[in-house]
Amino acid sequence: MSAEFGGRSGLQGKLSSWLRGRRPKEAASDGGREDLLLAAAGAGLPLAPAAHPAGYRCSCDRVGCPTPARHPVSFAWQTQSTTDRAQIERWARHQPEANFITATGMVHDVLDVPLEAGREAVERLLAAGVEVGPVAESDDGRMLLFTLTRGTPEDEDEWWPCELDCHPETMDEHPGLRWHCRGSYVLVPPARLPGEGRTVRWVRGAEHPLPDPLTLLETLTDACARHAGAESDDHEDASWPLRR
């Protein structure tokens, strides 16, 4: 159901192919969509229906929707989210264009990073033999790494709630790493974004075991810092002639 870009055998070749921009082939039919959603639910990811693209706009009736095709359709999405196979089948068949979100902080969290930083970090993690778990890519330039949830540790000072980073609707204000946990959500593949052929897709499917987020965090934050530094340098180089 998903493409592998890492493993103990042929690791470098698979990584090289992936980094050259290959994308996994996902079935375009409704059956393929439903199978992927059921696989995600079967792996323990609670799902709920979300808005979908209507051309370059959102299917919801909100004027100037700030997160077109990226938000749940119900305000009760946290209690509505489920892994129940029959319910997900009903939603998928009765709402054939709908995207789906997965509620974080129940079973899993999601580490959400810039795409290029994520690719660099995943390459390093796989080369070091670290279990990465499910990974999705989005054509809005983000990578989603699915992990076990930290829940609510005894020491609340060590818990990083999503409010301290961002909610999905404030993503543009937080270009670095975002930790989606209790009270947040992300789109689950397969999902469509506004625009021609823009999607959210698995590059490592939900069948992979969820890792502890702390085993990935240092490498991800390091890659995000380098990514942010490179963007800052590029901006300075581009503006340099204007200062002459």
C-alpha positions in Angstrom: 0.0 0.0 0.0 3.0 2.3 0.4 6.4 2.9 -1.0 9.5 2.1 1.1 12.4 4.5 1.0 14.5 2.8 3.6 15.4 -0.6 5.0 18.4 -2.6 5.9 19.0 -4.0 2.5 19.7 -1.7 -0.4 19.4 1.4 1.8 21.5 3.8 -0.1 20.0 2.9 -3.4 16.4 3.4 -2.1 17.3 6.6 -0.4 18.9 8.0 -3.6 15.9 7.1 -5.6 13.6 8.7 -3.1 15.6 11.9 -2.8 15.6 12.2 -6.6 11.9 12.9 -6.3 10.2 9.6 -6.9 6.7 9.3 -5.4 4.8 6.2 -4.4 2.0 5.1 -6.7 -1.3 5.2 -4.9 -4.5 3.8 -6.4 -6.6 6.6 -7.8 -9.9 4.7 -7.4 -12.3 5.0 -4.5 -11.3 1.5 -3.5 -7.6 2.5 -3.2 -8.6 5.5 -1.1 -10.8 3.4 1.2 -8.1 0.8 1.6 -5.5 3.3 2.7 -7.9 4.9 5.2 -8.8 1.5 6.7 -5.1 0.6 6.9 -4.4 3.9 8.8 -7.4 3.1 11.2 -6.2 -0.4 11.6 -2.8 0.9 12.7 -4.6 2.8 15.5 -4.9 6.3 13.9 -8.3 7.8 14.8 -10.0 9.4 11.7 -12.7 11.9 11.1 -14.0 13.5 7.8 -12.4 16.7 6.6 -13.1 19.3 4.0 -11.9 18.8 0.4 -10.8 21.0 -2.5 -13.4 22.8 -4.6 -11.1 24.0 -7.4 -8.6 26.3 -5.7 -11.0 26.9 -2.8 -12.4 24.9 0.1 -15.6 22.8 0.1 -16.8 24.5 3.3 -19.0 27.5 3.2 -16.6 29.8 5.1 -15.7 32.9 3.2 -11.9 33.1 2.9 -11.3 29.8 4.6 -7.8 30.1 6.1 -7.0 26.3 5.7 -8.9 25.1 2.6 -9.3 21.4 2.5 -7.2 20.9 5.6 -9.8 21.1 8.5 -12.4 18.8 9.9 -16.0 19.2 8.9 -17.4 18.9 12.4 -16.6 20.9 15.5 -16.9 17.6 17.4 -13.9 16.1 15.5 -12.1 15.1 18.7 -15.0 12.9 20.0 -16.0 11.9 16.4 -12.5 10.5 15.5 -12.6 6.7 15.4 -10.8 3.6 14.3 -14.1 1.8 13.8 -13.9 0.1 10.4 -17.6 0.1 9.6 -17.9 3.9 10.4 -14.9 4.8 8.3 -16.3 2.7 5.4 -19.6 4.6 5.7 -17.9 8.0 5.7 -15.6 7.1 2.8 -18.5 5.8 0.6 -21.0 8.5 1.5 -18.5 11.3 1.2 -16.3 10.2 -1.8 -14.5 13.5 -2.2 -13.8 14.1 1.5 -10.3 14.3 3.0 -9.8 12.8 6.4 -7.9 14.1 9.5 -6.4 12.0 12.2 -6.6 13.4 15.8 -3.3 13.5 17.5 -2.5 13.1 21.2 -4.7 10.0 21.7 -2.6 7.2 20.2 0.0 9.1 18.2 1.7 12.4 17.7 3.0 13.9 14.5 6.3 15.8 14.1 5.7 18.2 11.2 8.7 19.7 9.5 9.8 21.4 6.3 10.0 18.9 3.5 13.7 19.3 2.6 14.7 19.3 6.3 12.6 16.2 6.8 14.2 14.4 3.9 17.7 15.2 5.2 16.8 14.0 8.7 15.1 10.8 7.6 18.1 9.9 5.5 20.4 10.3 8.5 18.0 8.4 10.8 17.6 5.4 8.4 21.4 5.3 7.7 21.9 5.1 11.5 19.4 2.2 11.8 16.8 4.2 13.7 13.2 3.1 13.4 11.4 6.0 11.7 7.8 4.8 11.4 5.1 6.1 9.1 6.0 9.2 7.1 3.9 11.3 4.8 4.8 14.1 2.3 2.6 17.1 1.5 2.7 19.2 -1.7 2.5 22.3 0.5 6.2 21.6 1.4 5.8 19.7 4.7 6.8 16.2 5.9 4.7 14.4 8.6 6.4 11.9 10.9 4.0 9.8 12.9 5.1 8.7 16.3 3.8 7.4 19.6 2.1 10.0 21.7 3.9 11.2 24.8 0.5 11.7 26.5 0.8 13.8 29.6 4.1 13.0 31.4 4.2 13.3 35.2 6.4 16.4 34.8 4.2 18.8 32.8 7.2 21.0 32.2 8.5 18.3 29.9 5.3 18.1 27.9 5.3 20.2 24.7 1.6 21.0 24.0 0.7 21.9 20.5 -0.5 25.4 21.7 3.2 26.3 22.4 4.1 25.6 18.8 1.1 25.9 16.5 -2.3 24.7 15.4 -2.8 23.5 11.8 -4.3 26.9 10.9 -1.2 28.8 12.0 1.3 26.7 10.1 2.6 29.6 8.0 3.7 31.3 11.2 5.9 28.4 12.3 8.1 27.3 9.4 10.2 25.0 11.6 9.3 21.9 13.6 5.7 21.6 14.9 4.7 18.9 17.3 1.1 17.9 16.9 -0.2 16.3 20.1 -3.2 16.7 22.4 -5.8 19.0 20.8 -4.4 18.9 17.3 -4.8 17.1 14.0 -3.2 16.5 10.6 -4.5 15.4 7.2 -4.0 11.6 6.8 -3.1 10.3 3.3 -4.5 10.0 0.8 -5.7 13.6 0.8 -6.1 16.3 -1.9 -5.0 20.0 -1.5 -6.4 22.9 -3.5 -4.6 23.3 -6.9 -3.8 20.9 -9.7 -2.7 17.5 -8.6 -1.5 18.6 -5.1 -1.8 15.8 -2.5 -0.7 14.4 0.8 0.7 10.9 0.4 2.5 8.2 2.3 6.2 7.5 1.6 6.3 5.0 4.5 2.9 3.6 5.2 0.9 3.3 8.4 1.9 -0.4 8.8 5.3 0.7 10.2 5.4 0.7 14.0 5.1 4.1 15.7 8.5 5.2 17.2 9.1 7.2 20.3 9.2 10.8 19.2 12.3 11.5 21.4 14.4 9.1 19.2 13.8 11.4 16.2 13.6 14.8 17.8 17.3 15.8 18.0 18.0 14.9 14.3 14.8 16.7 13.2 15.5 19.9 15.1 19.1 19.9 13.9 18.0 19.5 10.2 15.3 22.2 10.7 17.9 24.6 12.1 20.2 24.0 9.1 17.2 24.4 6.8 16.3 27.7 8.4 19.9 28.9 8.3 20.2 28.1 4.6 17.0 30.0 3.8 18.2 33.0 5.8 21.5 33.0 3.9 19.7 32.7 0.6 17.5 35.7 1.5 20.6 37.8 2.4 22.4 36.9 -0.8 19.3 37.8 -2.8 18.9 41.2 -1.1 22.6 42.1 -1.2 22.5 44.0 -4.5 19.7 46.1 -3.2 21.9 47.4 -0.4 24.6 48.6 -2.7 
